[in-house]
Amino acid sequence: PPPTTTTTTLLKVLDWNIHHGVGTDGRYDLDRLATWIAKSSPNVVSLNEVERYTWWGNEDQPARFAALLKSKTGKTWYYKFAAVTGTATGGGNLILSTFPLDDSDAPELQFSRPAFAGFTVNGRRVNVWSVHLDANSSTNRTNQMKEMVAYAGNFAQQRIFAGDFNAWPGTTEMKV
């Protein structure tokens, strides 16, 4: 019989704190960021400090990133945005994926709200959280990580935590 061929998709995840869309040169430019993301060829992207109708550009950055990435890659990008405060607008975390989202609801944590997306890759469920931990307190970061780990324990499938942890490897919050 002829050999069987199996096709698989490599899961490539990119994480970036985009500082509201402003580069190190002080210029607000989402197109420049989207170009760099597209050149990196990820199929899942976690972005932190994303804005939705705030004074940082006063636009829907999640929708704009999805549109820009589609124009640069030719692929449909599905997304889930979660404002830190749990409201529809404001600053927060964003997950973009070339895989259709099966689920996209996450709980509010003690100090913020992560973006969450679940999807299927190669027949396996994958769950991704995009978090931005407290910048000023190791205690708060440790509590946030404990909450995230406890919540993620409800998922038997593959789990990926991405984001700006505001912590170095080996710190207490990274050992949770």
C-alpha positions, -999 to 999 in steps of 0.1 A, spaced: 0 0 0 11 36 -5 27 53 25 3 73 46 11 110 49 2 130 79 1 167 79 6 187 110 6 223 118 34 238 139 21 260 167 41 292 168 33 317 195 45 353 197 41 374 227 47 412 228 40 441 251 33 467 225 33 497 249 -1 510 235 12 509 199 41 534 206 76 524 195 109 533 212 110 563 188 78 577 204 57 571 173 23 555 174 22 530 145 2 498 145 10 491 109 47 489 117 40 465 146 17 443 124 44 442 97 69 429 123 44 403 136 36 391 101 73 387 93 77 365 124 50 341 109 32 331 142 -2 316 141 -10 327 177 -1 362 190 -4 375 226 -3 413 229 -2 433 261 -10 470 266 -35 470 238 -60 498 237 -97 499 227 -110 535 222 -87 552 247 -65 583 241 -38 560 228 -49 563 191 -86 564 200 -93 533 179 -103 496 182 -67 482 182 -79 446 184 -100 448 153 -73 469 135 -46 443 143 -68 415 129 -74 435 97 -38 445 93 -26 409 98 -51 396 73 -39 421 47 -3 412 54 -7 374 56 -38 366 36 -52 347 65 -82 353 87 -72 363 122 -97 355 150 -92 375 183 -102 379 219 -96 412 237 -100 416 275 -98 450 291 -80 449 324 -111 463 341 -135 438 324 -152 466 305 -157 468 267 -132 496 263 -98 505 278 -64 489 279 -59 452 281 -47 420 267 -53 405 232 -50 371 216 -50 368 179 -51 334 162 -53 319 127 -72 290 143 -109 296 148 -117 301 185 -137 275 203 -140 294 235 -129 328 247 -141 336 282 -118 340 312 -125 350 348 -115 384 362 -84 379 385 -78 397 417 -59 425 400 -68 423 362 -85 403 335 -66 381 312 -75 374 276 -83 337 270 -87 317 238 -92 280 232 -88 264 198 -80 231 181 -46 224 165 -38 190 150 -68 175 167 -58 188 201 -74 214 222 -50 243 231 -58 269 257 -39 302 257 -40 330 283 -25 364 277 -18 381 310 -1 413 322 9 409 358 12 438 383 42 460 376 48 471 412 43 443 436 58 408 438 31 399 463 4 409 438 21 390 410 24 359 431 -13 361 439 -22 366 403 -1 335 393 -17 314 420 -52 324 407 -42 317 371 -27 283 379 -58 273 400 -81 284 372 -61 266 345 -62 235 365 -98 231 354 -85 225 318 -70 190 311 -58 201 276 -27 219 265 -21 252 284 0 282 274 5 313 295 19 342 276 22 379 286 42 405 305 49 389 338 70 418 351 93 393 368 126 376 363 131 338 360 136 323 395 115 349 413 88 337 437 59 345 413 76 326 385 79 295 407 41 292 414 
